[in-house]
Amino acid sequence: MIRDRCERARVPFFFKQWGGVRKRLTGRVLDGRTWDEMPIAPPTQSSRVLPVISG
């Protein structure tokens, strides 16, 4: 299962929901819990401080 591979590789796993026509009834629980792990976002370009070059 993909979740098991993520755990072994220490990669965050997010389980959105079961598919099919009864999504509300089947919900988001996988193996007795919800999986809401998210990767840490890298810094964005705008968060970097650029040097000022005077000429």
WONORLIN-V876080 format. One record per backbone hydrogen bond with DSSP energy under -0.5 kcal/mol. CO is the residue of the C=O (numbers start at 1). NH is the residue of the N-H. If there is no record, write none. Layout:
((CO:NH) (CO:NH))
This chain:
((1:5) (2:6) (3:7) (4:8) (5:9) (6:10) (6:11) (7:10) (13:37) (14:16) (22:26) (23:27) (27:18) (30:33) (33:30) (34:36) (35:15) (44:47) (45:48) (48:50) (51:53) (52:54))
